Amino acid sequence: MEGRNCGLLICKLCMRYGCDTEQGEYTEKVLHSALFYPRIAGSNSPRPCPAPRIICLGADLSMEESPQQTQPGPGESSTPSVPDGGLHTLRTWARDLFFSVIVSFFIILFVYQPVKVEGGSMEPGLEDQERIFINKLVYRMENIERGDIIVFRYPSDTRKSFIKRVIGLPGDRIRISLGHVSINGHDLPEPYVPSDYQDARSYPEVVVPENSYYVLGDHRSMSNDSRAFGPVTRGYIYGKAVFGYWPVEKLGILR
């Protein structure tokens, strides 16, 4: 009877935690069988009540487990590692500086280059010691146009660079009479050449060769240009003057 009472008590506990009536009855029978029949088959001496197995059929039991906190290992610190703020900032600056140098090097090497104007042959547009940017990539994508201010290597000494304005394109017939330029029989308007900078000399007509350009300085009375050394071949031209940045009062796009 002790075993039976023990089994009934456990069955009631099982029914209390989620088993329905039908399943509860079945569980009670299983418990009775496990606890009662061993006493009939054995001796009359009472046996110790074995640890019962609770079989709960179809029970939907849910248990909430309290979150377990992971304990740090023997060699681990309980405080989360935080990167040093100053070192992290220094690394960020160093990275940004590195990429800035790379981008600047690429721009200077392949696109824009700062140059200094020496001499007054392009006055009044460009003055002596003025700083400008030249675009070294533009003529890889587009043609040289009349009126462009170009930078090229001096044909008689390629160690020197000149800056002049394009007047004649390949195939043009250039004639200068008393300082006035005509192209293919038509006078060329030149608002960038004030009358005080004109040259009253005349020159014979010149036909610009293929792949060459006729260049003049804006200060005609003191410029060494195609009137002296002839048209400039395309291979000597390496940039277009696009922007002036110093002095500040002359900051802007060059025309």
N, C-alpha and C positions, 0 to 999 in steps of 0.2 A: 504493500500500500504506500510505503514511503516513496518508492520509485514512481508509482502512479501519480501521487500528489505532486511530485516534482515535475513530471512531464506535463500535467495539466497546467501547472503554474507557468511553465515556459511557453506552452501553447497560447495561453491567454496573453502573455506578453507579445508573442508574435502577432496575434490577431489585433492587438492594440496598435501596432506600428505598421498597419497598411494592408493586411490580408483581408479579403472579403469573407463572407459567411461560408461560402462553399469551400473556398481554399482553406479557411480556418478549420473547418471540420476535417478536411483531408489531412491537414497537418497534425491535428489532434490524434487521429488514428495512427499515423506514422509514429508519433511519439509514444503512443500506448504500446504499439507493437515492439518498439525498440526497448521499452522499459519493462514491459510486463512478462513477455514470453520467456525471456531468459530465466526468470525465477521459477516458472513452471517446469522447464526442462532440467533445471539444476536441483541442487539440494534444497532443503527447507531453510537452511541457514541463510540469513539475509546477506545479500551481496552489496557491496558499496555501489551507490548510484553512479553509473558511468556518465561522463560528460556528454550531454545530449547535443545532437546536431539539429539546429533549427532550419527547417526547410520551408521557405515562404514562397509559394507559387504565385507568380504574376504580381508580386508586390512592387509598387513603384516608390522606392525609397530614395530620397535625395538627401544628401548630407553636404553641408558647407564646411569646407576645411579652412581653417584659419591660415592665412598666408604665412609661409615659412620664410624666415629671413635667412639668407645665406650667410653663414659665418665665414669670415676671412680665413684663409689658410695660414699655416705657420709663418710663411715668409711674406704674406700680403698685409698691406696696411688697410685699416678700416676707413680711412679718409680717401675719397676719390681724388685721383691725380688731376690737377689743374695746370695747364701749361703756363709758364711764366709770362706775364703780360708784356713786359719790356722786350723779352727775347722774341716773342711772337710778332710784335710790332716791327722789330728790327728786321726779321726775316721777310715780312711783307714789303717793307720799304726796299730791301735789297732785291727782291723779286721784281717789283715794279720798275726799279731803276735799270735792272738788266734788260727787261723787255723794251723800255724806253730807248735805251742805247741801241738795241738791235733795230728797232723801227727807224730811229733817226739815221743810223748808218745806212739802212736800205734806202731811205728817202734821199739822203745826200749822194749816195753812190749812183742811184739809178734815176732819180726824178729831179729834185731841186738842189741847186748848189748856190751858196752865197758868194758873190764876187764883188770886188771893189773897182769902180771906174777910175781909171788914171788918164788924166788929160782932159782937155775941153773940146774934143772934136764932136761931141754930141750935145753941146750946149745949144739952146737953154734947157732942153728936156732933161738931159743928164749932165750933172756937173762933176767936176774933178773931186775925187775921194768919196763920191756917193756910193752907198751900199745897195745892192739889188740882188734879187733872186733870179736865176735863170732856170728854165725848164729843159732838161736834157733828154726827156722822153717824148716830147710833143711831136717832133718831126719824124718819129718812127710810126706815128699813127696818122699824121696829116701832112699836107704839102706846105712848102714855104710859100708865103703870100707876099705880094707887093705891100710895102709899108711895115713889115715885121722888123723889129730890132733884133739882130742876131749877134751871136758871139762865135768867132771862128779863129782858127790858127792862121797867123800871118804867113802867107805863101812863101815869102823870102826867108822867114825864120820861124819854124813851127814851134819854137820854145815860147814865143810871144802870142798873146791873144788880143784880138781887136774886137771892138763892138761898133757896128754900123747899122744903117737902115737899108733894107732891100728896095732897090729902085727898079731894076730890070730883071725879068724872068727869062728862062731859056727861049731863044728865038726872037726876043724883042730887039728892035732897032732903037738905040739910044743916041740922042743928039743933044749937046749942051751948047747953047748960043747965048753969050753974054750973061751966063749964070742961070739961064732958064732951061729947064729940062723938058724935052719932048720925047714921047715914046710912040713909035710907029706913026709919026707925023702929027701927034696930038700933044698939046701942052699938058704937063703933069701938074695939077694943083698940089702945092706943098705948104699947108698952113703951119707946119711945124718948123719952117725956116723963116724967121723974121727977116725983114729987109736989111737990117744991120749985119746979118750973118751971111748975106749973099756973097757970091764970088762973080765978078764981072767977066771972067775969062771964058773963052769958047774952046770947044773940043770937037774933033771930027766924029762923025757918026760911027758907032760901034754896034755890031750884031752880037748879041750874047750867045755864046756856044751852048750846045746841049749839055744839060746837067751842071750848069754854071749860073751864077747870079751876079748882077751888077749892083754894087753897094756904094753908098755915099754917107758921109757924116753930115749931121744937121748944121754944124758950123762950117759952112762950105769954104770959107776963106782960110781955114787953118786945119783942114782935115786931110790925112793921108789915106786915100781910098782907091776905088777902082779907076779913077782918073789917072792914078800913078802906076798901080800894079796890075790893073786889068780885072776882069771878072774873077770871082772866087768859085772854085769847083765845090760841088756838094760834099765831098769827103772832108773838107776842112771845117765845115759848119757843124758845131756840136751842141748848140743851145739857143734858146729864145729868151730874151729878157722880158720878164712878165710882171715883176713887182719890185717897187722900191720901198725899203724899210728904214733907211737912215740917210739924212737927218729926218727927224720925226715930222717936220712940216712938209716933207715931200713923200710921206707915206701914201702909197696907193698903187693902182694898176698903171703900168707903162703903156703909152699909146704913141 
